Amino acid sequence: TFTIGRGNELVCTAIDMLAPLLVNRSLKSLTSNMGKTWRYLVSDGQMRWVGPEKGVVHLAHSAIMNGIWDLWAKSQGKPIWRLVADMSPEEYVNCIDFRYITDALTPEEGIELLRKKQAGKEERLKVVESNQAVPIYTTSCSWLGYSDEKMKELLIQAKKDGFRHYKIKVGGDIDRDLRRMKIFREVNGWDDVLMLDSNQIWSVPEAEPYLAQLAQYKPLFIEEPTSPDDILGHAKIRQQIRKHNIKVATGEHCQNRIMFKQFMQAQALDYVQIDACRLGGLSEVLAVLLLAAKFEIPIHPVW
């Protein structure tokens, strides 16, 4: 897991407070049923009082669970992605705690979804092995502190490096944003994919009027247009900006599978942005991936 600076000490302290739960446990006893291990780890009564399953404590859950996944993969001589890819549908589902999400997805439904995906799996794995499975994007060209010239130089270099998907920070200064959108299209043309991230800057009524002015530059989506906890707010913004052909992405600060479930049920997002550090580690990511498959919403990972 990670923070962006101040806060590391809080997470490390939470990890130390959870660590005794794993003392004298063998790796096999933890990995034989990862869903059960996840439930055990998040069920400490005193630690749930300062959660539950969110915030600093959940960042600590993430660190511990991802550490267990890493050890498991190393013990099998595989990278983690291959460990998961080699699982049967039943083994995959066994890694998930379905508590609180069975109104949207049951273990049986999860197994059936995965069985349907078995056809063509070997061909898809070959694409993964050739490093062609998931196109990556860059945000590093357009941090708000960069001058226009610096942004232009970085865009030119990123294009030379093969990037075709770009994310630009917006919000707070419409003149600046319009100028930067114009620079992007002048440098990159209209075939490269432009994505916007407002980092939660707007209240719900502010989002659509602002985005209406940026729509001429044809962004694919706006990320986190409002508070990451405001599911109905996201749903309203999504409905309002549909006429501008702009979609909504969120999830970087979505704290658990329950919130993702509700985002999907409320039709509040077009792209699911999972973060394996914000959620309770890979086990909870696997749950959200299955939910997204059930609701037929594409994944756009953050980490």
N, C-alpha and C positions, 0 to 999 in steps of 0.2 A: 504494500500500500504506500501512500505518500501524502504529504501536504505540500504547500508551496512555500514553506519556511516556518514561521511561527506556528506552533501547533504540533510539531514533531514530538516534543516532550510529552504532550498530552496523550498522543497515540501510543508512544512507547510505554508510558505508565500503565495505560489500559492493557497493553499486551502483557506486561509483567503481572498484572492482577488476574488475567485469564490463564496464564501459563500453568499454574498448579493443576488445572483441570486435566492436563495431558501428562503429568509426571507419572512415570512407570507404565505408560501405555506403549505397546509395541506398534510399529507402523502398520502391520497387518491388521491389528485389531481396529485401527482407525479407518483403513481403506476398504475393508471388507463390506462396509455399508456407509458410504460417505454421506448419504442423506441423514442417517441416524447420527453420525458424528457431528454434522452441522447442527442438528437439533440439540444435541447434548451441549455443544459449545455456546449456543445462544440462549440456553435455558437457565443459566445461573441467575438466581432470583435477585440478588443484590445488584448485579451488573445490568439486568433488564430494567431496573428502576431508573437508571440513567440512560436508557435507550428508549424503548426496546427496539433492537434491530435497526438502529439509525445513529447518525452522529459519530462522535469519537469512538464509542464502543464498537460500532459496526466497522469502522476503519480498522480497528484492532482485530475483529473477527476476520476481516479480509486478509490481513497480514498472516494470521495463523493458518487459515484454511489454504491460502495460496502456498504457504510453506509446506503444508502436508501434501498438496498436489505435486509440488516440485520434487519432494523426496520420493513420492510414489513413482513419478515418471523416471527419475534417476535409477530407482531400484529395478525398473523394467528395461532400462537402457533405451528409452524413447524420449523424444521431446513431448511436452504436454499435449500439443495438438494431436500428435499421433496416438497417444494413449487414449484420448477421447474418441478419435476417429475409428480406432480398432474395436471399440466397445459394441456389443450387441444392443439392440433397443432396450432390453431389460436391464442390462448393466448401466446404461446411460441413465435411465429413469431411477435406478437405485441410488444415484448420486444426489438426488434432489429431495428436499423437504417440501412436500406439497401442502403443508399446513397453510391455511388462509387463501389458497388459490384454487381449491377444488370446485368452487362455484364457476370458475372459468375453464379449468383444465384438470382432468383427473389423471392419475398414473396410467390408467388403461388407455385413455385418449392419447397420452404421450407416446406410449409404446406403439399404438397404431399409426400415429403420424410418422414415427421413425421407421416403421416397417415399410411404409409407402415410399420412403426416400431411399431404400436400399438399392432399388434399380438404378444403375448408372453410377453407383458409388465408386467403383474402381476407376472409372474414367475421370471422375471428379478429383480423386486422389492424385492422379497423374498430373492434373492441372495444378494442384497445390504443390506438388513436388517440383514442378517446373517454375515455381514462384510467379505464377500468372493468375492465381485465384482471386486475389483481392486488390484492386487498384488503391493506391494510397493518395492522400491529399497533403497539402502543405498549408500551414498557417503562418509560417515564418517570414513570408514576404511582406506582411502588412500589419505588424503590430502598430498600435495607435501612436507610439512615440516616434515612428519613422517619418522622415521628411518625404515629400513626393519623389524626389530624385532617388533616395535610398530605396523606396518601394519599387520604383521603375527598374532599377538595377537588379534587385532581387527577383522580380518577376521574369526579367529576361534570362537570368541565370537558371531559375527553376524550370523554365520552358526548355532550355538547352539540356537540362538534366532529365527531361522526360516527363515532368509533371503535367497532368491535364486537369487536375481537380484542385481548386484553391478555396480557402476559407478566409474571409476578411471580416475584421471586427467593425461593428457599426453601432450607432446610437449616441445621442447626446449633442451632435453637431451635424446638422443636415448638410450644410454647405461643404464641410470637410468630406462627408461620406459621398456626396454626389461627385465631388472632384476625384476622389479615389476610385470610385466605380468607373468613371470615364477613363482614368489612366489604365485601369485593368483591361477594359475592352480595347483600348488603343494598342496595348502591348500584346494581349493574348488573343484578340479576335473574339468571334462569337461561338466558336466550337468548344472552347474550354469551358469547364463547368465551374460556375461561381456559386459559392455558398456563403451565407452571412451568419454572424454570431453576435448577438447583442448583449450576451452575458447578463440577462435578467434585468435590463435597464428600465423597461417600460411598465407602467400600470396598464391594465387591459385596454382602456379606451384610447391610449396613446399609440398603440402599436400599428393599427391599420393606417391611420393618416400618414405616419412616418414612412411605412413600407410602400405606400402608394407612390411616393416620390422616387423610390429606388427601383420600382418595378420595371422601368424602361431599360434597365441593364440586365434583365432576365436572370435573376438569381434563382437557383433551384429551391432553396429553403432558407428559412430564418431559424436559427438555433436559440433556444431559451429566450423567447421574446418577453417573458414575464417571470414572476416568481416560480422556481422549479417545483414548488409545492402546490401551485394553483392549477389543478387538473381542469376544472371547469373554465378557468380563464384561458388556458391553452385551447380548449375546445372552441371557445367563442372566437378567439383570434384566428384559429384555423378556418372557421366558417367565414369570417369577414374577409380574409385575404385570398380566398379561393378565386375570386374574380380577377385578381392580379396574377394568377397562375404561380403563386408562391406557396410552397408547402411548409409544414412545421416539423422541426426536429427537436427532440429533447431527451434528456436522460443522464447527462453528465453528473447532475446533482440529484438524480432520482435515487432515493435511499434504499429501496428494497423491492422485492418482487411484487409486493402488495400494491405499491404505488404504480408500478408498471402495468399491473393487471387493470387497475382503474383507469389509467391513461388510455389503454386499449379499449376497454369497455365503453368509455365516454367518447370514443372516436376523436381524441384530443391531439393525436400526432400522426405524422406520415412516415417518420423515420424513428426507429428505436435506437437510441444512443447509449448502449451499454458501457459501463465502466467497471472493470473487474476489481478496481481498488475502492470504489465508492460502495458497490454492492458487497455482500458478505463473501467475497471470493468467487472462484470459478463455479462452485456448486450452485450458487444463486444465479450466476450468469446462465448456466445451463437451463435453469427454470425459465428465465426470461426469453431465452432463445426458443424454447418450446411454445411459450405463450405467443411470441411473435409469429411463429409458424402457424399456430391455430388461428390467429386473427389475420394472417396473410399481410403482415406489415414488414417491410424490409429493414434490415439491420444496418446501422451506420456507426461502427464502434468508435469510442473516444480513446480508450486504452485497451 
